[in-house]
């Protein structure tokens, strides 16, 4: 398995660097344009969450690792904030369909979007932060 690592400041201004790196890697691996665009949205959501929750000082770092082989591209987004424990049952119990806009809760939709765009999403509390693993399989 091959690996590319990127380390950026936990600030929204740097998320575009992750998207550009992802585009280059996924394009080189032969992913379709639509899949690359889906991955770019999903990784942007993961990085935005890392910026928001990655530390209370705003001076932390986000570590992004792209791992690929013949079957898939997996993107790991690590932040240095308090570990986040994701309980998917809360998301599953509140479907979006039919909900009025004022009734929607803030937060949680990023994970829903990542799950809709990627083949596999894992949110794992890690020592010194949280890891979000996004996987897209080749077709």
C-alpha positions as CSV (number, residue, x, y, z in Angstrom):
1,X,0.0,0.0,0.0
2,X,1.3,3.4,-1.0
3,X,1.0,6.5,1.2
4,X,1.1,10.3,0.9
5,X,1.0,12.5,4.0
6,X,0.0,16.1,4.3
7,X,0.1,18.2,7.5
8,X,-1.7,21.6,7.5
9,X,-2.6,24.2,10.1
10,X,-6.1,23.6,11.6
11,X,-7.5,26.6,9.7
12,X,-10.2,26.7,7.0
13,X,-7.9,28.6,4.7
14,X,-5.8,25.5,4.2
15,X,-8.5,23.0,3.4
16,X,-8.1,23.7,-0.3
17,X,-4.6,22.3,-0.2
18,X,-6.1,18.9,0.9
19,X,-8.6,19.0,-2.0
20,X,-5.9,19.8,-4.5
21,X,-3.7,16.9,-3.2
22,X,-6.7,14.6,-3.3
23,X,-7.5,15.5,-6.8
24,X,-4.0,14.8,-8.0
25,X,-3.8,11.5,-6.3
26,X,-7.3,10.3,-7.3
27,X,-6.8,11.4,-10.9
28,X,-3.4,9.6,-11.1
29,X,-5.1,6.5,-9.8
30,X,-7.8,6.6,-12.6
31,X,-10.9,7.5,-10.5
32,X,-13.8,8.9,-12.5
33,X,-14.4,12.7,-12.3
34,X,-17.7,12.2,-10.4
35,X,-16.0,10.0,-7.8
36,X,-13.2,12.6,-7.4
37,X,-15.8,15.4,-6.8
38,X,-17.6,13.2,-4.2
39,X,-14.3,12.5,-2.4
40,X,-13.4,16.3,-2.5
41,X,-16.7,17.2,-0.8
42,X,-16.4,14.4,1.8
43,X,-12.8,15.3,2.7
44,X,-13.7,19.0,2.9
45,X,-16.4,18.0,5.5
46,X,-13.9,15.9,7.5
47,X,-11.4,18.7,7.4
48,X,-14.0,21.3,8.4
49,X,-14.9,19.2,11.3
50,X,-11.3,18.9,12.2
51,X,-10.9,22.7,12.1
52,X,-14.0,23.2,14.3
53,X,-13.3,20.5,16.8
54,X,-9.5,20.1,16.5
55,X,-8.5,22.2,19.4
56,X,-9.7,25.1,21.4
57,X,-6.7,27.4,20.5
58,X,-7.1,27.3,16.7
59,X,-3.3,26.6,16.5
60,X,-3.4,22.9,16.1
61,X,-2.6,20.8,13.1
62,X,-4.6,18.5,10.8
63,X,-2.8,15.4,9.5
64,X,-4.2,13.9,6.3
65,X,-2.9,10.6,5.0
66,X,-3.8,9.2,1.6
67,X,-3.4,5.4,1.3
68,X,-4.0,3.6,-1.9
69,X,-3.7,0.2,-3.5
70,X,-5.4,-1.5,-6.5
71,X,-8.8,-1.7,-4.8
72,X,-9.3,1.6,-3.0
73,X,-8.2,5.1,-1.9
74,X,-8.5,5.7,1.9
75,X,-8.1,9.2,3.4
76,X,-7.4,9.5,7.1
77,X,-8.1,13.0,8.6
78,X,-6.6,13.3,12.1
79,X,-7.2,16.3,14.4
80,X,-5.6,17.0,17.8
81,X,-8.8,18.0,19.7
82,X,-10.7,16.1,22.3
83,X,-11.7,12.6,21.1
84,X,-15.1,12.5,19.4
85,X,-17.2,9.4,19.9
86,X,-19.7,9.0,17.0
87,X,-22.8,7.1,17.7
88,X,-24.4,6.4,14.3
89,X,-27.7,5.4,16.0
90,X,-28.6,9.0,16.7
91,X,-28.1,9.9,13.1
92,X,-30.1,6.9,11.9
93,X,-33.0,7.7,14.2
94,X,-33.5,11.2,12.8
95,X,-34.1,10.9,9.0
96,X,-33.9,14.1,7.0
97,X,-36.8,13.3,4.7
98,X,-39.9,15.4,5.4
99,X,-38.2,17.6,8.0
100,X,-38.9,21.3,7.8
101,X,-35.8,23.5,7.5
102,X,-36.4,25.1,11.0
103,X,-36.6,21.7,12.6
104,X,-33.1,20.5,11.4
105,X,-30.5,20.4,14.0
106,X,-27.1,22.0,13.5
107,X,-24.2,19.6,13.3
108,X,-24.2,15.9,12.4
109,X,-25.0,16.5,8.7
110,X,-21.4,16.4,7.7
111,X,-21.1,12.8,8.7
112,X,-24.3,12.0,6.9
113,X,-22.9,13.7,3.8
114,X,-19.6,11.8,4.1
115,X,-21.5,8.5,4.4
116,X,-23.6,9.4,1.3
117,X,-20.5,10.2,-0.8
118,X,-18.0,7.6,0.3
119,X,-18.1,3.8,0.3
120,X,-17.0,3.5,3.9
121,X,-16.7,6.1,6.7
122,X,-15.3,5.5,10.1
123,X,-14.9,8.0,13.0
124,X,-12.5,6.7,15.6
125,X,-11.4,8.4,18.8
126,X,-7.6,8.3,18.9
127,X,-5.0,9.2,21.4
128,X,-4.7,13.0,21.2
129,X,-7.6,13.5,18.9
130,X,-10.0,11.9,16.4
131,X,-9.4,10.0,13.1
132,X,-11.9,10.1,10.3
133,X,-11.3,7.4,7.7
134,X,-12.9,7.8,4.3
135,X,-12.7,5.0,1.7
136,X,-13.7,5.0,-1.9
137,X,-13.4,1.8,-3.9
138,X,-12.3,1.7,-7.5
139,X,-15.0,0.7,-10.0
